[in-house]
Amino acid sequence: MTHKLWLALLASVALHGCATMDKSQCLTADWRTIGFEDGAKGKPETEISTYRQDCADHGVTPDLNAYRLGHRQGSENFCTQRNGFEVGRRGGSYQGSCTTDLAEPFLSGYRDGQELYDLQQAVANARTSIDRQHQQIKKTEKMINSKTDLLVEDGLVKDERIQLLTEIELLKTELMDLYDQLPVLQQNLRQAERAYQQAEQRFLPYQK
């Protein structure tokens, strides 16, 4: 594809961004451009069936050959190993749009990107677990302080004070357990961060 044709196709992409097409769009459609856009976005070639249904109401039949040509050209830009990595790294989905000869390099990069994405999610989940643990610690400490304050209030009978003391002791035991669990959660975070950093180093070639 020439540089001028590439720019022309990109410039007209915005005109055909929606899958649903009205009569005017069907009548003036550049099927090669639409195919290129779909291919460049990783949409499967079967996307044309949607346009066929839309335009049938207006007596227009899509140019399948032009669409396929454009789709192939768009797919050549989408179905690269580097782009596969980027799609996987963002947690994007693959719709099987790449032809057999283009699928292997794309999927190789996509799997690597997915691995990095999963490791990044593991780091995020580990941090969330620690944050929740600290929140639960604060909540438990607040409950202990609140019940401790109640102990010194006037008007409490003996049984009520005994009940409060029992509840406070149970909360203190719960608080100790929460603190005891923190080192394990922090170790999980360090391991997740280390695995992510190691994967980042392995996948540096994708970012050059």
TORKOL-4160 file (C-alpha; in steps of 0.2 Angstrom, whole numbers, padded with zeros to 4 digits, m for minus):
208
<pt num="1" X="0000" Y="0000" Z="0000"/>
<pt num="2" X="0007" Y="0017" Z="m0005"/>
<pt num="3" X="0009" Y="0031" Z="0009"/>
<pt num="4" X="m0004" Y="0042" Z="0001"/>
<pt num="5" X="m0017" Y="0028" Z="0000"/>
<pt num="6" X="m0013" Y="0024" Z="0018"/>
<pt num="7" X="m0017" Y="0042" Z="0023"/>
<pt num="8" X="m0032" Y="0043" Z="0013"/>
<pt num="9" X="m0040" Y="0027" Z="0021"/>
<pt num="10" X="m0036" Y="0033" Z="0038"/>
<pt num="11" X="m0043" Y="0050" Z="0035"/>
<pt num="12" X="m0060" Y="0042" Z="0030"/>
<pt num="13" X="m0061" Y="0030" Z="0044"/>
<pt num="14" X="m0071" Y="0042" Z="0055"/>
<pt num="15" X="m0084" Y="0042" Z="0042"/>
<pt num="16" X="m0088" Y="0024" Z="0044"/>
<pt num="17" X="m0085" Y="0021" Z="0062"/>
<pt num="18" X="m0103" Y="0014" Z="0066"/>
<pt num="19" X="m0108" Y="m0003" Z="0062"/>
<pt num="20" X="m0126" Y="0002" Z="0059"/>
<pt num="21" X="m0127" Y="0011" Z="0042"/>
<pt num="22" X="m0141" Y="0023" Z="0036"/>
<pt num="23" X="m0147" Y="0025" Z="0018"/>
<pt num="24" X="m0134" Y="0039" Z="0014"/>
<pt num="25" X="m0120" Y="0029" Z="0021"/>
<pt num="26" X="m0125" Y="0013" Z="0011"/>
<pt num="27" X="m0126" Y="0023" Z="m0005"/>
<pt num="28" X="m0109" Y="0032" Z="m0003"/>
<pt num="29" X="m0100" Y="0018" Z="0006"/>
<pt num="30" X="m0082" Y="0015" Z="0001"/>
<pt num="31" X="m0081" Y="m0003" Z="0005"/>
<pt num="32" X="m0063" Y="m0005" Z="0003"/>
<pt num="33" X="m0061" Y="0009" Z="0017"/>
<pt num="34" X="m0073" Y="0001" Z="0028"/>
<pt num="35" X="m0065" Y="m0016" Z="0026"/>
<pt num="36" X="m0048" Y="m0008" Z="0030"/>
<pt num="37" X="m0055" Y="0000" Z="0046"/>
<pt num="38" X="m0062" Y="m0016" Z="0052"/>
<pt num="39" X="m0046" Y="m0026" Z="0049"/>
<pt num="40" X="m0036" Y="m0012" Z="0057"/>
<pt num="41" X="m0047" Y="m0013" Z="0072"/>
<pt num="42" X="m0046" Y="m0032" Z="0073"/>
<pt num="43" X="m0064" Y="m0035" Z="0068"/>
<pt num="44" X="m0067" Y="m0051" Z="0059"/>
<pt num="45" X="m0071" Y="m0051" Z="0040"/>
<pt num="46" X="m0089" Y="m0058" Z="0045"/>
<pt num="47" X="m0092" Y="m0040" Z="0051"/>
<pt num="48" X="m0098" Y="m0036" Z="0033"/>
<pt num="49" X="m0114" Y="m0047" Z="0036"/>
<pt num="50" X="m0120" Y="m0033" Z="0048"/>
<pt num="51" X="m0118" Y="m0020" Z="0034"/>
<pt num="52" X="m0126" Y="m0032" Z="0022"/>
<pt num="53" X="m0141" Y="m0032" Z="0033"/>
<pt num="54" X="m0142" Y="m0013" Z="0036"/>
<pt num="55" X="m0140" Y="m0009" Z="0018"/>
<pt num="56" X="m0152" Y="m0023" Z="0011"/>
<pt num="57" X="m0166" Y="m0011" Z="0018"/>
<pt num="58" X="m0160" Y="0002" Z="0006"/>
<pt num="59" X="m0158" Y="m0009" Z="m0009"/>
<pt num="60" X="m0139" Y="m0008" Z="m0008"/>
<pt num="61" X="m0127" Y="m0024" Z="m0008"/>
<pt num="62" X="m0109" Y="m0021" Z="m0001"/>
<pt num="63" X="m0095" Y="m0024" Z="m0013"/>
<pt num="64" X="m0088" Y="m0040" Z="m0005"/>
<pt num="65" X="m0072" Y="m0040" Z="m0015"/>
<pt num="66" X="m0068" Y="m0022" Z="m0011"/>
<pt num="67" X="m0071" Y="m0025" Z="0007"/>
<pt num="68" X="m0060" Y="m0041" Z="0008"/>
<pt num="69" X="m0046" Y="m0031" Z="0000"/>
<pt num="70" X="m0047" Y="m0017" Z="0012"/>
<pt num="71" X="m0049" Y="m0029" Z="0027"/>
<pt num="72" X="m0034" Y="m0039" Z="0022"/>
<pt num="73" X="m0024" Y="m0022" Z="0021"/>
<pt num="74" X="m0030" Y="m0017" Z="0038"/>
<pt num="75" X="m0027" Y="m0034" Z="0045"/>
<pt num="76" X="m0009" Y="m0033" Z="0040"/>
<pt num="77" X="m0007" Y="m0018" Z="0051"/>
<pt num="78" X="m0016" Y="m0026" Z="0065"/>
<pt num="79" X="m0010" Y="m0043" Z="0065"/>
<pt num="80" X="0008" Y="m0040" Z="0070"/>
<pt num="81" X="0017" Y="m0048" Z="0084"/>
<pt num="82" X="0020" Y="m0030" Z="0092"/>
<pt num="83" X="0002" Y="m0026" Z="0091"/>
<pt num="84" X="m0003" Y="m0043" Z="0097"/>
<pt num="85" X="0007" Y="m0039" Z="0113"/>
<pt num="86" X="m0001" Y="m0022" Z="0115"/>
<pt num="87" X="m0019" Y="m0029" Z="0114"/>
<pt num="88" X="m0014" Y="m0043" Z="0126"/>
<pt num="89" X="m0005" Y="m0031" Z="0138"/>
<pt num="90" X="m0021" Y="m0019" Z="0139"/>
<pt num="91" X="m0032" Y="m0034" Z="0143"/>
<pt num="92" X="m0040" Y="m0033" Z="0126"/>
<pt num="93" X="m0049" Y="m0048" Z="0117"/>
<pt num="94" X="m0045" Y="m0056" Z="0101"/>
<pt num="95" X="m0059" Y="m0059" Z="0089"/>
<pt num="96" X="m0050" Y="m0071" Z="0077"/>
<pt num="97" X="m0049" Y="m0058" Z="0063"/>
<pt num="98" X="m0031" Y="m0063" Z="0058"/>
<pt num="99" X="m0029" Y="m0075" Z="0043"/>
<pt num="100" X="m0019" Y="m0091" Z="0045"/>
<pt num="101" X="m0003" Y="m0083" Z="0038"/>
<pt num="102" X="m0005" Y="m0068" Z="0050"/>
<pt num="103" X="m0012" Y="m0076" Z="0065"/>
<pt num="104" X="0004" Y="m0085" Z="0072"/>
<pt num="105" X="0015" Y="m0069" Z="0075"/>
<pt num="106" X="0000" Y="m0059" Z="0082"/>
<pt num="107" X="m0005" Y="m0073" Z="0094"/>
<pt num="108" X="0013" Y="m0075" Z="0100"/>
<pt num="109" X="0014" Y="m0057" Z="0105"/>
<pt num="110" X="m0004" Y="m0058" Z="0111"/>
<pt num="111" X="0000" Y="m0072" Z="0123"/>
<pt num="112" X="0015" Y="m0062" Z="0130"/>
<pt num="113" X="0005" Y="m0047" Z="0132"/>
<pt num="114" X="m0009" Y="m0057" Z="0141"/>
<pt num="115" X="0005" Y="m0064" Z="0153"/>
<pt num="116" X="0011" Y="m0047" Z="0157"/>
<pt num="117" X="m0007" Y="m0041" Z="0160"/>
<pt num="118" X="m0011" Y="m0055" Z="0171"/>
<pt num="119" X="0004" Y="m0052" Z="0182"/>
<pt num="120" X="0000" Y="m0033" Z="0183"/>
<pt num="121" X="m0018" Y="m0038" Z="0189"/>
<pt num="122" X="m0010" Y="m0050" Z="0202"/>
<pt num="123" X="0000" Y="m0035" Z="0208"/>
<pt num="124" X="m0016" Y="m0024" Z="0209"/>
<pt num="125" X="m0025" Y="m0038" Z="0218"/>
<pt num="126" X="m0011" Y="m0040" Z="0231"/>
<pt num="127" X="m0011" Y="m0021" Z="0234"/>
<pt num="128" X="m0030" Y="m0021" Z="0236"/>
<pt num="129" X="m0029" Y="m0035" Z="0248"/>
<pt num="130" X="m0017" Y="m0026" Z="0259"/>
<pt num="131" X="m0028" Y="m0010" Z="0258"/>
<pt num="132" X="m0043" Y="m0020" Z="0263"/>
<pt num="133" X="m0033" Y="m0027" Z="0278"/>
<pt num="134" X="m0028" Y="m0010" Z="0284"/>
<pt num="135" X="m0046" Y="m0004" Z="0283"/>
<pt num="136" X="m0052" Y="m0019" Z="0293"/>
<pt num="137" X="m0039" Y="m0016" Z="0306"/>
<pt num="138" X="m0044" Y="0003" Z="0307"/>
<pt num="139" X="m0063" Y="m0003" Z="0309"/>
<pt num="140" X="m0059" Y="m0015" Z="0322"/>
<pt num="141" X="m0048" Y="m0003" Z="0332"/>
<pt num="142" X="m0062" Y="0010" Z="0331"/>
<pt num="143" X="m0075" Y="m0003" Z="0338"/>
<pt num="144" X="m0063" Y="m0007" Z="0352"/>
<pt num="145" X="m0061" Y="0011" Z="0357"/>
<pt num="146" X="m0080" Y="0014" Z="0356"/>
<pt num="147" X="m0084" Y="m0001" Z="0367"/>
<pt num="148" X="m0070" Y="0004" Z="0379"/>
<pt num="149" X="m0077" Y="0021" Z="0380"/>
<pt num="150" X="m0094" Y="0013" Z="0385"/>
<pt num="151" X="m0086" Y="0004" Z="0399"/>
<pt num="152" X="m0084" Y="0021" Z="0409"/>
<pt num="153" X="m0101" Y="0027" Z="0406"/>
<pt num="154" X="m0113" Y="0029" Z="0421"/>
<pt num="155" X="m0129" Y="0018" Z="0422"/>
<pt num="156" X="m0121" Y="0001" Z="0416"/>
<pt num="157" X="m0125" Y="m0014" Z="0427"/>
<pt num="158" X="m0112" Y="m0027" Z="0430"/>
<pt num="159" X="m0119" Y="m0039" Z="0417"/>
<pt num="160" X="m0118" Y="m0026" Z="0404"/>
<pt num="161" X="m0100" Y="m0022" Z="0408"/>
<pt num="162" X="m0095" Y="m0040" Z="0408"/>
<pt num="163" X="m0103" Y="m0041" Z="0390"/>
<pt num="164" X="m0093" Y="m0026" Z="0384"/>
<pt num="165" X="m0077" Y="m0034" Z="0391"/>
<pt num="166" X="m0081" Y="m0050" Z="0382"/>
<pt num="167" X="m0084" Y="m0041" Z="0366"/>
<pt num="168" X="m0068" Y="m0031" Z="0368"/>
<pt num="169" X="m0057" Y="m0046" Z="0371"/>
<pt num="170" X="m0065" Y="m0055" Z="0356"/>
<pt num="171" X="m0061" Y="m0039" Z="0345"/>
<pt num="172" X="m0043" Y="m0038" Z="0352"/>
<pt num="173" X="m0041" Y="m0057" Z="0347"/>
<pt num="174" X="m0048" Y="m0052" Z="0329"/>
<pt num="175" X="m0036" Y="m0037" Z="0328"/>
<pt num="176" X="m0021" Y="m0048" Z="0332"/>
<pt num="177" X="m0026" Y="m0060" Z="0319"/>
<pt num="178" X="m0028" Y="m0046" Z="0306"/>
<pt num="179" X="m0010" Y="m0040" Z="0311"/>
<pt num="180" X="m0003" Y="m0057" Z="0309"/>
<pt num="181" X="m0010" Y="m0059" Z="0292"/>
<pt num="182" X="m0002" Y="m0043" Z="0286"/>
<pt num="183" X="0016" Y="m0051" Z="0283"/>
<pt num="184" X="0009" Y="m0064" Z="0272"/>
<pt num="185" X="m0001" Y="m0052" Z="0261"/>
<pt num="186" X="0015" Y="m0040" Z="0260"/>
<pt num="187" X="0025" Y="m0055" Z="0255"/>
<pt num="188" X="0012" Y="m0059" Z="0241"/>
<pt num="189" X="0014" Y="m0042" Z="0235"/>
<pt num="190" X="0033" Y="m0042" Z="0234"/>
<pt num="191" X="0032" Y="m0059" Z="0225"/>
<pt num="192" X="0019" Y="m0052" Z="0213"/>
<pt num="193" X="0029" Y="m0036" Z="0210"/>
<pt num="194" X="0045" Y="m0046" Z="0207"/>
<pt num="195" X="0036" Y="m0058" Z="0194"/>
<pt num="196" X="0029" Y="m0043" Z="0185"/>
<pt num="197" X="0046" Y="m0034" Z="0184"/>
<pt num="198" X="0055" Y="m0050" Z="0178"/>
<pt num="199" X="0041" Y="m0051" Z="0164"/>
<pt num="200" X="0044" Y="m0033" Z="0160"/>
<pt num="201" X="0062" Y="m0036" Z="0157"/>
<pt num="202" X="0058" Y="m0051" Z="0146"/>
<pt num="203" X="0046" Y="m0042" Z="0135"/>
<pt num="204" X="0057" Y="m0026" Z="0133"/>
<pt num="205" X="0060" Y="m0030" Z="0114"/>
<pt num="206" X="0041" Y="m0026" Z="0111"/>
<pt num="207" X="0043" Y="m0009" Z="0117"/>
<pt num="208" X="0059" Y="m0004" Z="0107"/>
